[in-house]
Amino acid sequence: MNDLTLTNSAITRLRLELTRAQAALKDAQAYLTAQAQASAALSCTSIERALPPLHTVVTLAITGIETALVETAPDNNRTPRRAGVRTMKGSAG
Protein backbone atom coordinates (compact mmCIF):
# COMPACT_ATOMS: atom_id res chain seq x y z
CA MET A 1 0.00 0.00 0.00
CA ASN A 2 1.24 3.49 -0.82
CA ASP A 3 1.58 5.60 2.33
CA LEU A 4 1.09 9.29 1.52
CA THR A 5 1.87 10.81 4.91
CA LEU A 6 4.00 13.95 4.77
CA THR A 7 6.85 14.90 7.04
CA ASN A 8 7.01 18.33 8.65
CA SER A 9 9.83 19.36 6.32
CA ALA A 10 7.78 18.33 3.27
CA ILE A 11 4.81 20.32 4.52
CA THR A 12 7.09 23.32 5.11
CA ARG A 13 8.44 23.08 1.54
CA LEU A 14 4.93 22.77 0.12
CA ARG A 15 3.79 25.79 2.14
CA LEU A 16 6.71 27.78 0.75
CA GLU A 17 5.74 26.84 -2.81
CA LEU A 18 2.11 27.78 -2.09
CA THR A 19 3.27 31.16 -0.77
CA ARG A 20 5.28 31.74 -3.95
CA ALA A 21 2.32 30.76 -6.13
CA GLN A 22 0.07 33.02 -4.08
CA ALA A 23 2.40 36.00 -4.67
CA ALA A 24 2.50 35.32 -8.42
CA LEU A 25 -1.28 35.00 -8.60
CA LYS A 26 -1.77 38.24 -6.67
CA ASP A 27 0.49 39.99 -9.18
CA ALA A 28 -1.56 38.50 -12.03
CA GLN A 29 -4.77 39.58 -10.32
CA ALA A 30 -3.47 43.15 -9.93
CA TYR A 31 -2.44 43.21 -13.60
CA LEU A 32 -5.81 41.90 -14.78
CA THR A 33 -7.62 44.43 -12.59
CA ALA A 34 -5.53 47.30 -13.96
CA GLN A 35 -6.20 46.16 -17.54
CA ALA A 36 -9.93 45.90 -16.82
CA GLN A 37 -9.97 49.36 -15.24
CA ALA A 38 -8.29 50.84 -18.31
CA SER A 39 -10.68 49.00 -20.62
CA ALA A 40 -13.68 50.13 -18.57
CA ALA A 41 -12.51 53.73 -18.68
CA LEU A 42 -12.05 53.61 -22.46
CA SER A 43 -15.44 52.07 -23.10
CA CYS A 44 -17.32 53.94 -20.34
CA THR A 45 -18.50 50.70 -18.75
CA SER A 46 -18.32 49.29 -15.24
CA ILE A 47 -15.23 47.46 -14.01
CA GLU A 48 -17.34 44.35 -13.32
CA ARG A 49 -18.19 44.08 -17.02
CA ALA A 50 -14.58 44.59 -18.07
CA LEU A 51 -13.05 41.91 -15.83
CA PRO A 52 -12.01 38.87 -17.86
CA PRO A 53 -13.07 35.36 -16.75
CA LEU A 54 -9.43 34.65 -15.95
CA HIS A 55 -9.68 37.18 -13.11
CA THR A 56 -12.29 34.99 -11.42
CA VAL A 57 -10.14 31.88 -11.85
CA VAL A 58 -7.11 33.66 -10.37
CA THR A 59 -9.19 34.95 -7.44
CA LEU A 60 -10.51 31.45 -6.72
CA ALA A 61 -6.99 30.01 -6.86
CA ILE A 62 -5.78 32.63 -4.37
CA THR A 63 -8.66 31.76 -2.05
CA GLY A 64 -7.80 28.06 -2.30
CA ILE A 65 -4.16 28.72 -1.50
CA GLU A 66 -5.10 30.89 1.49
CA THR A 67 -7.34 28.10 2.79
CA ALA A 68 -4.59 25.50 2.36
CA LEU A 69 -2.08 27.71 4.16
CA VAL A 70 -4.46 28.20 7.09
CA GLU A 71 -5.25 24.49 7.31
CA THR A 72 -1.58 23.51 7.30
CA ALA A 73 -0.32 26.24 9.61
CA PRO A 74 2.10 24.88 12.24
CA ASP A 75 0.07 26.43 15.06
CA ASN A 76 -3.11 24.75 13.84
CA ASN A 77 -3.85 22.14 16.52
CA ARG A 78 -5.19 19.38 14.34
CA THR A 79 -3.60 16.16 13.22
CA PRO A 80 -3.14 16.04 9.44
CA ARG A 81 -4.89 13.10 7.79
CA ARG A 82 -3.21 10.92 5.24
CA ALA A 83 -4.33 11.57 1.69
CA GLY A 84 -7.16 9.32 0.63
CA VAL A 85 -7.99 8.17 4.17
CA ARG A 86 -11.39 9.18 5.50
CA THR A 87 -12.35 8.98 9.12
CA MET A 88 -15.86 8.88 10.44
CA LYS A 89 -16.89 9.92 13.92
CA GLY A 90 -18.31 7.09 15.94
CA SER A 91 -17.12 4.34 13.60
CA ALA A 92 -15.34 1.37 15.06
CA GLY A 93 -11.97 0.23 13.75
DSSP file (Angstrom, degrees, kcal/mol; ACC not computed):
  #  RESIDUE AA STRUCTURE BP1 BP2  ACC     N-H-->O    O-->H-N    N-H-->O    O-->H-N    TCO  KAPPA ALPHA  PHI   PSI    X-CA   Y-CA   Z-CA
    1    1 A M              0   0    0      0, 0.0     2,-0.7     0, 0.0     0, 0.0   0.000 360.0 360.0 360.0 142.7    0.0    0.0    0.0
    2    2 A N        -     0   0    0      2,-0.0     2,-0.6     1,-0.0     0, 0.0  -0.751 360.0-151.5 -88.1 114.9    1.2    3.5   -0.8
    3    3 A D        -     0   0    0     -2,-0.7    -1,-0.0     1,-0.1     0, 0.0  -0.779  12.3-174.8 -90.3 119.9    1.6    5.6    2.3
    4    4 A L        +     0   0    0     -2,-0.6    79,-0.5    79,-0.3     2,-0.1   0.023  31.1 138.0-105.9  26.6    1.1    9.3    1.5
    5    5 A T        -     0   0    0     77,-0.1     2,-0.4     1,-0.0    77,-0.1  -0.454  44.4-138.8 -70.7 147.5    1.9   10.8    4.9
    6    6 A L        -     0   0    0     -2,-0.1     2,-0.1    74,-0.0    -2,-0.1  -0.855   6.0-130.4-110.8 142.5    4.0   13.9    4.8
    7    7 A T     >  -     0   0    0     -2,-0.4     4,-2.3     1,-0.1     5,-0.2  -0.411  30.8-107.1 -80.8 165.0    6.8   14.9    7.0
    8    8 A N  H  > S+     0   0    0      1,-0.2     4,-2.4     2,-0.2     5,-0.1   0.883 121.3  52.4 -60.3 -38.7    7.0   18.3    8.7
    9    9 A S  H  > S+     0   0    0      2,-0.2     4,-2.2     1,-0.2    -1,-0.2   0.875 108.6  50.2 -67.6 -35.6    9.8   19.4    6.3
   10   10 A A  H  > S+     0   0    0      2,-0.2     4,-2.5     1,-0.2    -2,-0.2   0.907 111.0  49.0 -67.1 -40.8    7.8   18.3    3.3
   11   11 A I  H  X S+     0   0    0     -4,-2.3     4,-2.6     2,-0.2    -2,-0.2   0.908 110.3  51.7 -63.5 -41.4    4.8   20.3    4.5
   12   12 A T  H  X S+     0   0    0     -4,-2.4     4,-2.0     2,-0.2    -2,-0.2   0.915 110.8  47.6 -61.5 -43.7    7.1   23.3    5.1
   13   13 A R  H  X S+     0   0    0     -4,-2.2     4,-2.2     2,-0.2    -2,-0.2   0.908 112.4  49.2 -64.3 -41.5    8.4   23.1    1.5
   14   14 A L  H  X S+     0   0    0     -4,-2.5     4,-2.4     1,-0.2    -2,-0.2   0.894 109.5  52.0 -65.3 -39.0    4.9   22.8    0.1
   15   15 A R  H  X S+     0   0    0     -4,-2.6     4,-2.3     2,-0.2    -1,-0.2   0.885 108.2  52.1 -63.3 -38.1    3.8   25.8    2.1
   16   16 A L  H  X S+     0   0    0     -4,-2.0     4,-2.1     2,-0.2    -2,-0.2   0.923 110.1  47.8 -63.4 -44.2    6.7   27.8    0.8
   17   17 A E  H  X S+     0   0    0     -4,-2.2     4,-2.5     1,-0.2    -2,-0.2   0.887 110.8  51.8 -64.3 -38.7    5.7   26.8   -2.8
   18   18 A L  H  X S+     0   0    0     -4,-2.4     4,-2.6     2,-0.2    -1,-0.2   0.901 108.5  51.5 -63.5 -39.8    2.1   27.8   -2.1
   19   19 A T  H  X S+     0   0    0     -4,-2.3     4,-2.1     2,-0.2    -2,-0.2   0.896 110.6  48.3 -64.0 -40.2    3.3   31.2   -0.8
   20   20 A R  H  X S+     0   0    0     -4,-2.1     4,-2.1     2,-0.2    -2,-0.2   0.916 112.7  47.7 -65.3 -43.2    5.3   31.7   -4.0
   21   21 A A  H  X S+     0   0    0     -4,-2.5     4,-2.6     1,-0.2    -2,-0.2   0.894 109.6  54.1 -64.6 -39.2    2.3   30.8   -6.1
   22   22 A Q  H  X S+     0   0    0     -4,-2.6     4,-2.3     2,-0.2    -1,-0.2   0.914 108.1  49.2 -60.6 -44.1    0.1   33.0   -4.1
   23   23 A A  H  X S+     0   0    0     -4,-2.1     4,-1.9     2,-0.2    -1,-0.2   0.913 112.1  48.3 -62.7 -43.4    2.4   36.0   -4.7
   24   24 A A  H  X S+     0   0    0     -4,-2.1     4,-2.2     1,-0.2    -2,-0.2   0.905 112.1  49.0 -64.5 -41.5    2.5   35.3   -8.4
   25   25 A L  H  X S+     0   0    0     -4,-2.6     4,-2.7     2,-0.2    -1,-0.2   0.870 108.4  53.2 -67.3 -36.0   -1.3   35.0   -8.6
   26   26 A K  H  X S+     0   0    0     -4,-2.3     4,-2.3     2,-0.2    -1,-0.2   0.885 109.0  50.0 -66.2 -36.8   -1.8   38.2   -6.7
   27   27 A D  H  X S+     0   0    0     -4,-1.9     4,-2.3     2,-0.2    -2,-0.2   0.919 111.9  47.9 -63.9 -43.1    0.5   40.0   -9.2
   28   28 A A  H  X S+     0   0    0     -4,-2.2     4,-2.8     2,-0.2    -2,-0.2   0.900 110.9  51.5 -64.1 -40.4   -1.6   38.5  -12.0
   29   29 A Q  H  X S+     0   0    0     -4,-2.7     4,-2.4     2,-0.2    -2,-0.2   0.919 110.0  48.7 -62.4 -44.1   -4.8   39.6  -10.3
   30   30 A A  H  X S+     0   0    0     -4,-2.3     4,-2.4     2,-0.2    -2,-0.2   0.903 112.5  49.0 -62.8 -41.2   -3.5   43.2   -9.9
   31   31 A Y  H  X S+     0   0    0     -4,-2.3     4,-2.5     2,-0.2    -2,-0.2   0.936 111.9  47.7 -63.5 -46.9   -2.4   43.2  -13.6
   32   32 A L  H  X S+     0   0    0     -4,-2.8     4,-2.3     1,-0.2    -2,-0.2   0.882 112.1  50.5 -63.0 -37.9   -5.8   41.9  -14.8
   33   33 A T  H  X S+     0   0    0     -4,-2.4     4,-2.6     2,-0.2    -1,-0.2   0.924 110.3  49.1 -65.2 -44.4   -7.6   44.4  -12.6
   34   34 A A  H  X S+     0   0    0     -4,-2.4     4,-2.2     1,-0.2    -2,-0.2   0.909 112.0  48.8 -61.8 -42.2   -5.5   47.3  -14.0
   35   35 A Q  H  X S+     0   0    0     -4,-2.5     4,-2.4     1,-0.2    -1,-0.2   0.900 112.1  48.8 -63.5 -40.8   -6.2   46.2  -17.5
   36   36 A A  H  X S+     0   0    0     -4,-2.3     4,-2.8     2,-0.2    -2,-0.2   0.885 109.7  52.0 -67.5 -38.1   -9.9   45.9  -16.8
   37   37 A Q  H  X S+     0   0    0     -4,-2.6     4,-2.3     2,-0.2    -2,-0.2   0.918 111.5  46.8 -63.7 -42.4  -10.0   49.4  -15.2
   38   38 A A  H  X S+     0   0    0     -4,-2.2     4,-2.1     2,-0.2    -2,-0.2   0.916 113.9  47.9 -64.8 -42.5   -8.3   50.8  -18.3
   39   39 A S  H  X S+     0   0    0     -4,-2.4     4,-2.0     1,-0.2    -2,-0.2   0.896 111.5  50.4 -64.9 -40.2  -10.7   49.0  -20.6
   40   40 A A  H  X>S+     0   0    0     -4,-2.8     5,-2.0     1,-0.2     4,-0.7   0.892 110.1  50.2 -65.6 -39.2  -13.7   50.1  -18.6
   41   41 A A  H  <5S+     0   0    0     -4,-2.3     3,-0.4     1,-0.2    -1,-0.2   0.898 111.5  48.4 -66.1 -39.6  -12.5   53.7  -18.7
   42   42 A L  H  <5S+     0   0    0     -4,-2.1    -2,-0.2     1,-0.2    -1,-0.2   0.868 120.2  36.1 -68.6 -35.7  -12.1   53.6  -22.5
   43   43 A S  H  <5S-     0   0    0     -4,-2.0    -1,-0.2    -5,-0.2    -2,-0.2   0.366 105.2-123.7-101.0   5.5  -15.4   52.1  -23.1
   44   44 A C  T  <5 +     0   0    0     -4,-0.7     2,-0.2    -3,-0.4    -3,-0.2   0.908  68.4 127.4  53.5  47.0  -17.3   53.9  -20.3
   45   45 A T      < -     0   0    0     -5,-2.0    -1,-0.2    -6,-0.1     2,-0.1  -0.757  65.4 -84.2-124.1 172.6  -18.5   50.7  -18.7
   46   46 A S    >>  -     0   0    0     -2,-0.2     4,-1.0     1,-0.1     3,-0.5  -0.427  32.4-121.1 -78.1 154.3  -18.3   49.3  -15.2
   47   47 A I  H 3> S+     0   0    0      1,-0.2     4,-1.3     2,-0.2     3,-0.3   0.847 111.2  62.5 -61.9 -34.8  -15.2   47.5  -14.0
   48   48 A E  H 34 S+     0   0    0      1,-0.2    -1,-0.2     2,-0.2     3,-0.2   0.863 104.7  46.8 -61.0 -36.0  -17.3   44.3  -13.3
   49   49 A R  H <4 S+     0   0    0     -3,-0.5    -1,-0.2     1,-0.2    -2,-0.2   0.757 111.8  51.4 -76.1 -23.6  -18.2   44.1  -17.0
   50   50 A A  H  < S+     0   0    0     -4,-1.0    -2,-0.2    -3,-0.3    -1,-0.2   0.639  82.1 105.9 -90.3 -14.8  -14.6   44.6  -18.1
   51   51 A L     <  -     0   0    0     -4,-1.3   -18,-0.1    -3,-0.2   -19,-0.0  -0.474  69.9-130.4 -67.8 130.3  -13.0   41.9  -15.8
   52   52 A P    >>  -     0   0    0      0, 0.0     3,-1.4     0, 0.0     4,-0.7  -0.405  20.6-111.2 -75.8 158.3  -12.0   38.9  -17.9
   53   53 A P  H 3> S+     0   0    0      0, 0.0     4,-1.7     0, 0.0     3,-0.5   0.806 116.1  68.0 -57.7 -29.5  -13.1   35.4  -16.8
   54   54 A L  H 3> S+     0   0    0      1,-0.2     4,-2.7     2,-0.2     5,-0.2   0.826  90.4  62.8 -60.9 -30.3   -9.4   34.6  -15.9
   55   55 A H  H <> S+     0   0    0     -3,-1.4     4,-2.5     1,-0.2    -1,-0.2   0.914 103.3  48.3 -60.5 -42.8   -9.7   37.2  -13.1
   56   56 A T  H  X S+     0   0    0     -4,-0.7     4,-2.4    -3,-0.5    -1,-0.2   0.908 111.2  50.0 -64.2 -42.0  -12.3   35.0  -11.4
   57   57 A V  H  X S+     0   0    0     -4,-1.7     4,-2.1     2,-0.2    -2,-0.2   0.916 111.9  47.8 -62.8 -43.7  -10.1   31.9  -11.9
   58   58 A V  H  X S+     0   0    0     -4,-2.7     4,-2.3     2,-0.2    -2,-0.2   0.916 111.4  50.9 -63.8 -43.4   -7.1   33.7  -10.4
   59   59 A T  H  X S+     0   0    0     -4,-2.5     4,-2.1     1,-0.2    -2,-0.2   0.904 110.7  48.6 -61.7 -42.3   -9.2   34.9   -7.4
   60   60 A L  H  X S+     0   0    0     -4,-2.4     4,-2.3     2,-0.2    -1,-0.2   0.877 110.0  52.1 -65.5 -37.7  -10.5   31.5   -6.7
   61   61 A A  H  X S+     0   0    0     -4,-2.1     4,-2.3     2,-0.2    -2,-0.2   0.906 108.9  50.2 -65.0 -41.5   -7.0   30.0   -6.9
   62   62 A I  H  X S+     0   0    0     -4,-2.3     4,-2.6     2,-0.2    -2,-0.2   0.920 110.1  50.5 -61.8 -43.6   -5.8   32.6   -4.4
   63   63 A T  H  X S+     0   0    0     -4,-2.1     4,-2.2     1,-0.2    -2,-0.2   0.906 110.2  50.1 -61.0 -42.5   -8.7   31.8   -2.1
   64   64 A G  H  X S+     0   0    0     -4,-2.3     4,-2.3     2,-0.2    -1,-0.2   0.892 110.9  48.7 -63.4 -40.3   -7.8   28.1   -2.3
   65   65 A I  H  X S+     0   0    0     -4,-2.3     4,-2.6     2,-0.2    -2,-0.2   0.924 110.1  51.4 -65.7 -44.1   -4.2   28.7   -1.5
   66   66 A E  H  X S+     0   0    0     -4,-2.6     4,-2.0     1,-0.2    -2,-0.2   0.900 110.7  49.2 -60.1 -40.6   -5.1   30.9    1.5
   67   67 A T  H  X S+     0   0    0     -4,-2.2     4,-2.5     2,-0.2    -1,-0.2   0.923 111.3  48.9 -63.4 -45.2   -7.3   28.1    2.8
   68   68 A A  H  X S+     0   0    0     -4,-2.3     4,-1.5     1,-0.2    -2,-0.2   0.885 110.3  51.1 -63.3 -39.0   -4.6   25.5    2.4
   69   69 A L  H  < S+     0   0    0     -4,-2.6    -1,-0.2     2,-0.2     4,-0.2   0.892 111.7  47.2 -66.7 -38.5   -2.1   27.7    4.2
   70   70 A V  H >< S+     0   0    0     -4,-2.0     3,-1.1     1,-0.2    -2,-0.2   0.925 112.2  49.8 -66.7 -43.8   -4.5   28.2    7.1
   71   71 A E  H 3< S+     0   0    0     -4,-2.5    -1,-0.2     1,-0.2    -2,-0.2   0.751 116.5  41.3 -68.8 -23.9   -5.2   24.5    7.3
   72   72 A T  T 3< S+     0   0    0     -4,-1.5    -1,-0.2    -5,-0.2    -2,-0.2   0.256  81.5 135.1-107.7  12.1   -1.6   23.5    7.3
   73   73 A A    X   -     0   0    0     -3,-1.1     3,-1.9    -4,-0.2    -3,-0.1  -0.350  61.8-126.9 -61.7 139.5   -0.3   26.2    9.6
   74   74 A P  T 3  S+     0   0    0      0, 0.0    -1,-0.1     0, 0.0    -4,-0.0   0.803 109.3  53.6 -59.4 -29.9    2.1   24.9   12.2
   75   75 A D  T 3  S+     0   0    0      2,-0.1     2,-0.6     0, 0.0    -2,-0.1   0.467  80.1 110.6 -86.0   0.6    0.1   26.4   15.1
   76   76 A N    <   -     0   0    0     -3,-1.9     2,-1.9     1,-0.1    -5,-0.0  -0.662  66.9-143.4 -75.7 116.4   -3.1   24.7   13.8
   77   77 A N        +     0   0    0     -2,-0.6     2,-0.4     2,-0.1    -1,-0.1  -0.372  61.0 104.5 -85.7  61.3   -3.9   22.1   16.5
   78   78 A R  S    S-     0   0    0     -2,-1.9    -2,-0.1    -7,-0.1     0, 0.0  -0.992  72.0-116.1-136.9 148.9   -5.2   19.4   14.3
   79   79 A T        -     0   0    0     -2,-0.4     2,-0.1     1,-0.1    -2,-0.1  -0.715  34.4-122.0 -83.9 123.2   -3.6   16.2   13.2
   80   80 A P        -     0   0    0      0, 0.0     2,-0.2     0, 0.0    -1,-0.1  -0.403  25.4-133.5 -65.0 138.9   -3.1   16.0    9.4
   81   81 A R        -     0   0    0     -2,-0.1     2,-0.2     1,-0.1     3,-0.1  -0.603  22.6-104.4 -88.8 153.5   -4.9   13.1    7.8
   82   82 A R    >   -     0   0    0     -2,-0.2     3,-1.9     1,-0.1   -77,-0.1  -0.512  48.0 -93.2 -72.4 145.7   -3.2   10.9    5.2
   83   83 A A  T 3  S+     0   0    0    -79,-0.5   -79,-0.3     1,-0.3    -1,-0.1  -0.349 109.9  14.4 -61.0 134.1   -4.3   11.6    1.7
   84   84 A G  T 3  S+     0   0    0      1,-0.2     2,-0.6    -3,-0.1    -1,-0.3   0.418  97.8 115.2  83.7  -2.1   -7.2    9.3    0.6
   85   85 A V    <   -     0   0    0     -3,-1.9     2,-0.4     2,-0.0    -1,-0.2  -0.899  46.6-165.5-105.5 122.4   -8.0    8.2    4.2
   86   86 A R        -     0   0    0     -2,-0.6     2,-0.4    -3,-0.1    -3,-0.0  -0.848   1.8-159.4-106.1 141.3  -11.4    9.2    5.5
   87   87 A T        -     0   0    0     -2,-0.4     2,-0.4    -6,-0.0    -6,-0.0  -0.923   2.3-156.7-117.6 147.0  -12.3    9.0    9.1
   88   88 A M    >   -     0   0    0     -2,-0.4     3,-1.5     3,-0.1     2,-0.1  -0.980  22.7-116.7-124.2 133.4  -15.9    8.9   10.4
   89   89 A K  T 3  S+     0   0    0     -2,-0.4     3,-0.1     1,-0.3    -2,-0.0  -0.443  98.9  13.9 -66.7 137.2  -16.9    9.9   13.9
   90   90 A G  T 3  S+     0   0    0      1,-0.3     2,-0.3    -2,-0.1    -1,-0.3   0.486  92.6 131.7  80.2   2.0  -18.3    7.1   15.9
   91   91 A S    <   -     0   0    0     -3,-1.5     2,-0.4     1,-0.0    -1,-0.3  -0.680  53.8-127.8 -90.2 144.6  -17.1    4.3   13.6
   92   92 A A              0   0    0     -2,-0.3    -1,-0.0     1,-0.2    -3,-0.0  -0.710 360.0 360.0 -91.3 137.7  -15.3    1.4   15.1
   93   93 A G              0   0    0     -2,-0.4    -1,-0.2     0, 0.0    -2,-0.0   0.443 360.0 360.0  72.3 360.0  -12.0    0.2   13.8
